[in-house]
Amino acid sequence: MKSTIKHRTRNTLVAALTGGAALAGAFGAAAPAQAAPDMYIALSYSFTSDISGIAVTNDKEQSRINSLGNCQDKGGNHCVTFANEKNTCVALAILGQQESNTATGATPKDAEDQALAQNPGSHIAVSGCTAGNPRKPLDRLPTVPLTQQ
């Protein structure tokens, strides 16, 4: 009799473990993955100084403030924020002393190409993404390196 009881106990234990593993797997599959926090990228530019500013933070207003500060810290006068976007890449294309266009895209190049297409003859003043490092302007080097704050 003892061997029968051991056998039944072992089968019951295996069934309980198998059922428990399936149940745990079901709960594990149903649990949502940890989502990355939203990030905001702001681009500022000074037409009078031809200087740009950029900032990426997890707060929209702080990104705007930081990009203006970045522009001013590099010597920009009358810096204005032209873009403040969430979880994307963005580019600012300028032409002359007043014309500007911004565009978003999946990559910096996509955003730059779209911004340039909106205003033929323009050039990229600044571009970047919420993930990764900002890109330098395409047709000129910045007076100081762009920083991500």
N, C-alpha and C positions, 0 to 999 in steps of 0.2 A: 504493500500500500504506500509505503513511503516514497517509492520511486514514482508512483502515479501523482502524488501530491506535488513532488518537486517538478514534475513535468508540467502539470497544470499551472503551477506558480510561475514557471519560466515562460510559458506561453502567454499568461496573463500579463506578466511584466513586459514582454516583447510587444504585445499589442498596445499596452498603455504607453510605452515609449514611442512606438511608431505613430500612434494617434497624437501624442503630445508634440512630436516633431512636426507632423503635418499641420497641427493647429498653430504652432509657433511660426511655421513658415507662412501660413496664411496671414497672421498678424504682421509679420515682418514685411510681407509684400504690400500690405495695405497702408503701412506707415509712409507718409510723404517724405521725400528726400529733403534735406536741409537746403533751402533756397538761399542763393547768394544775395547779400543786401543790395538794394538799388544804389547806383552810383550816378552822380551828375557831373557833367563836364560843362564848364562855362568858358567862352572865348570873348575876350575884350580886345579893343583896338583903339589906337589914337591916330586919327587922320593927320593931325597937326604934327605929330612926332614920328609917324610911321613905325610905331612900336606896338607889339601885341602882348597880351597876357592870357594865361591859361590856368585853369585849376580843376581838379577832380576831387570831389568829396562825396560823402553819403548824405549831404544836406544841400538842397537846391539853392537856398539863399546864401549859405556859406560858400558855395562854389562861385556864385556871382561876386560876392565880396572879395574872395581870394583872387579871382582873375583880375578884378579891377586893381587890387593891391599889387599884383604881380606886374601889371602893365605900368603902374605908377612907379614902382620900385626900380624899373628899368629905365625910367626917364620919360615915360609917356605923359603928355599933357592932354587933359580933356578925354580921358579914356572912357569908352562906352562899351557896355556888354552887348554883343550882337547875337549870342546864342547861349542857351542854357538847356541842355538836353539830358535825358535819362537813358542809361544803359545802351549807348550807341557811339558811333564815331561821328564827328561833325567837322566841317571846314568852313572857313570864311574867305571868300574871294572878293578882292577889291579892284576897282578901276578908278583912276583919278583920285580926286580929293573928297568925293562924296558918295560914289556908287559902291554898294556892297551887296553880296548875296551869301546866304548860308545854306548848307545842305547837309543832310545826314546820310549815312550809309553803313553797311556792315563792316567795311574796312576804311582806313584813312584814304586810300586811293579812290574808293567808290564815292566817298563824300566829296573829295577834292574834284573829281571828274564832274560830278553833278553840279557843284557850285560854279565851276568854270563854264560849264555848258549854259548856265542861266545868263551869263554875261560874257559873251565873246570878247577877248582881248584883256580880260582881267587876270590877276595873278593871286595865288594863295598867300594870304597874310599869316594865317595860323590854322593848324588842324590838329586833331587828336582824338583819342578814344577814352571811354571810361575805364577800359582795361588796357594796360600797357603804357608805354611812354608816348608823349606827344611827338608829332613829326615836325621837323624844321620846315620853314617855307620852301617851296620848290625852286624859286628863281632868285633867291638871295639868302645869305646867311644872317641869322639874327645878330644883333649887336652884343647880346649876352645869351648864354644858353637858356632855353626854355626849361622851366622846372615844373614838376607836378607837385601840388601841395595837397 
